[in-house]
């Protein structure tokens, strides 16, 4: 006899649970702790409910009607549910869905959570076809905050303790044993993901979709659902198992992110991948019901993954997927506190409130628009912040602030007040080159100029810095200038946003060419800008060549912008030679003469007055005068020399000693540095050399607490490091080599302590040049690269070997601040010296000892094969051979192979030691591994072999070696990309040529039907495109969007490639999907390409929306003018609107004015409305005013209303008044007008007094 069920009232149910399928309802019921007695439904409610409880929560479960698993049916079910159960606060949509590989696997769970611009669920097929192009419109609701908070709490709990879902499943089959065979995970459930280009094969054909999938679950009755698996179809028994993607087995995972919901079932991998790409690559799951609920109700969607939304879709995983989704829903409910749920507004109340707001919305329309604008700005700011993080520019403000700190009084004022400076300021596209000898104060003068200019206009600046590798390249300068320039604009920056989107929303790295093009476009938008580039000589010669070429191009193009450039450097011959060919607006000024001497004199006076080391001279003005005269005279125009001479003098204890020192002051910086080094006490010399070695050869400055630990390391013996040996005061580190190093403040990063924001740097580039010059006498050996890097490597290794590997990562970092530096750089130093230094070899052997496990511990702090994840909080099981190969340690790799290390072990992020060495470009190690049996064609998790891996980084020598060693040339990776695809995408022209010479298939297609030419065109690699075309690449081949190379290059803005393809014979008017090349280039705003295509014979007018209409819609004035000049029909109407109507609708007043000037008919009524109504509809006051001034009929109307009624209904007061002032008829009547106005305004038809 069944147990008596509890009866509750309708008002006691606070949570709704909606399922689409019978098997989902079964899983939901199985998760209930208690079943309740049924309750009557309201009059028009057709739902069937299951009532029960989980923990303290009463839950009402509803299933969609049989055979109606779609968003409309789901919305209807929830509408009835909240009507019958008025206290329901939220809805859980729980069931099965299709997963998006590669992150998601069968048997995983996906939970709807906000992701980027999307709220958790996006309706992928909700929108409209606009001029032949589908535009997704509208927005769905975020999950309620209560449920988002619960999910976040669960996620953290799972990280610590794991999920309880498995326990719930055990309890489920204890209560309902019949469910065990299908609802639990068993060995019969195989997670097989087939390559996306391989379709399902059944018993009757070789390559067709799954016939058993044509029928939906819901069409089966309950008996059908209990049938044997044979009745569900053949599965994939006839599919080629070689097409299954190889993946490492793993446990079930729970993912939080984006679910794409639509009205149709997706069973096509290509369409699935394209949909994911269109949505930014963020989709985790696909379903067909959620959007209808999420659109209208507070809802959390939970999906168990049962298929991959491809042709191999079958039913086998559905019951288990339904069960785990229900298990997660139960976890959510148990995590909620009953009082928290009860405090929430009911869904019914929320909807009633929204209806009330809707009835009054027109009274506050203007406020809503203003709020939307602010929200738009906030969303734009958030996206811009993401873009800035992606650009990851170096911060030049640290150099600027440090230089300002060194500036004293009015130093440099003489220059900003000079005629030369003012001439440069008023010149158009002008360059000011300030050059001078080392140490003459160029950087301080740069900062003076920046400060002076910043008082009246924004200034962009960049400091090249010999102490920081992050500030030594053209690319880094470009990233910094783009970031700074983006802050200057109040409006969105489409160029930068497009670059970010084209790089997979920041998941890919832009090319230098792309960055430069975006910077140029932003400069053009800014019109006039000021740029200061300091210390160009601190970049290498090749970088200087590219930068100076860029500067010349900027200064030559006076039509696009007005750029004022300041550049400082030493008078290097290569710089001087290139600048001699610059335009006449170039001003070259040598920093020398009495003005510099005056600044040095002022600096010396300040030091004597303010430096406590000269305190004894406060009353001895005669001695001060004597010092100043001697120092200024011997400084010879160099601030640096004056500063060092004062450092030498400050140790003098009497006038006699001081005068003797003045008489023997060194005359050059070399002499000064030599004297400083030789005056270091013998007891301090070892530590001073260590510090100077690190600062000379390190890729970044040392933080003070890192330097303190470095000098406390002992590389001999067994006790490598004792924290008790640290300096009493870390600031004393400066005393070891005073005058040669400086303490510099840098921007503090998140989670850093205050003592980590100060760095040690060499005081000046001339210090580094001296230490590397070979003029150091007895100290020369210490600063030769081999000796210095061996010393640095030994210090780093000894420090790492000391660490207690049992400590947690964050504890180690806090207690041993040198650890991250050592982990990052020790192999960089060691690979130079490992073959010659015996002690270093011993330390490396100890490091790779399996007994100690130090190398695995080190990997936590610096996973060199995934530097995007700077810390790993657990020890990782990688092999010593993999680690040594990754770091380029040839001697260590040889030793490990001799000891029996497996050259083919699956390992690390790259998959094997061979692939790790290939990625890093270590040819010698690759040879070693191949000689010891490494499989040259072994694949990693991305289905890539060593050749693929080497290509991503452009290692030509490695590619040659692998080709000579017999690698498979045309092997395809996970996305069906060959070596030629990768090389073309990355722009490695020399490698592309090498691959083609070795027989690479030039026409092979990837999963998006793209050949190598498509990829080169997409990335703008002109040299590669030319090479491929010369070798016979098919320029007419279409990709998955039916676009060829011409279309792709036209969209991306690469005019040289467009020209190349056309010269090879491409059809300029060929259709590419929806549009031809002219339309594509117009939509993208590339006026140079539009001009080229027109010159090559592109057709202007089309039956559908033509280029003129597109350009008018986008507001591209230059393109509109160009098209009209070439003969475009100003009144043509291929789409729903004419060009003038589109300019009016989108508010492009300058375009509208141009069209009117060229004869556009403003009184023609379009299919929907006229120009005046369209401009009024979107509050474009300027356009309305323009049209009225040109004589448009103020009382013209389209299908429904006049401009006056439209403006009034929307609350656009300014336009209403303008229309009335121009004679708008308030008594105009025509069918449906009053009804239309009553529907759209709170007051009815407007009748002014």
WORA-V33342 format. One record per run of one state. SS is the DSSP state (A for helix, B for strand, O for the rest). FROM is the first residue (numbers start at 0). LEN is the number of residues. If there is no record, write none. Layout:
ss: <SS;SS>
from: <FROM;FROM>
len: <LEN;LEN>
//
This chain:
ss: <O;B;O;A;O;B;O;A;O;B;O;B;O;B;O;A;O;B;O;B;O;B;O;B;O;B;O;B;O;B;O;A;O;A;O;A;O;B;O;A;O;A;O;A;O;A;O;A;B;O;B;O;A;O;B;O;A;O;B;O;A;O;A;O;A;O;A;O;A;O;A;O;B;O;A;O;B;O;A;O;A;O;A;O;A;O;B;O;A;O;A;O;B;O;A;O;B;O;A;O;A;O;A;O;A;O;A;O;A;O;A;O;B;A;O;A;O;A;O;B;O;B;O;A;O;B;O;A;O;A;O;A;O;A;O;A;O;A;O;A;O;A;O;A;O;B;O;B;O;A;O;A;O;A;O;A;O;A;O;A;O;A;O;A;O;A;O;A;O;B;O;B;A;O;A;O;A;O;A;O;A;O;A;O;A;O;A;O;B;O;B;A;O;A;O;A;O>
from: <0;5;6;9;12;14;19;21;31;33;36;48;54;56;63;70;84;89;99;108;112;114;115;117;118;120;123;126;130;132;136;144;161;164;175;176;183;193;194;210;213;216;219;221;225;228;232;240;243;244;253;261;268;278;282;287;289;296;298;307;317;335;337;343;346;391;396;406;412;416;418;426;429;435;441;454;458;463;468;471;473;488;493;502;511;526;527;534;535;538;540;556;561;569;572;579;585;590;593;610;611;617;620;635;638;649;654;663;668;678;681;697;701;703;711;722;725;729;735;737;738;740;745;753;756;757;762;764;771;776;783;784;802;808;815;818;833;837;847;853;861;879;887;889;898;906;907;910;911;912;920;922;931;945;952;955;964;978;986;988;997;1011;1019;1021;1030;1044;1052;1054;1063;1070;1072;1074;1076;1084;1086;1095;1106;1114;1116;1125;1138;1145;1148;1157;1170;1177;1180;1189;1196;1197;1201;1202;1210;1212;1221;1232;1240>
len: <5;1;3;3;2;5;2;10;2;3;12;6;2;7;7;14;5;10;9;4;2;1;2;1;2;3;3;4;2;4;8;17;3;11;1;7;10;1;16;3;3;3;2;4;3;4;8;3;1;9;8;7;10;4;5;2;7;2;9;10;18;2;6;3;45;5;10;6;4;2;8;3;6;6;13;4;5;5;3;2;15;5;9;9;15;1;7;1;3;2;16;5;8;3;7;6;5;3;17;1;6;3;15;3;11;5;9;5;10;3;16;4;2;8;11;3;4;6;2;1;2;5;8;3;1;5;2;7;5;7;1;18;6;7;3;15;4;10;6;8;18;8;2;9;8;1;3;1;1;8;2;9;14;7;3;9;14;8;2;9;14;8;2;9;14;8;2;9;7;2;2;2;8;2;9;11;8;2;9;13;7;3;9;13;7;3;9;7;1;4;1;8;2;9;11;8;9>
//
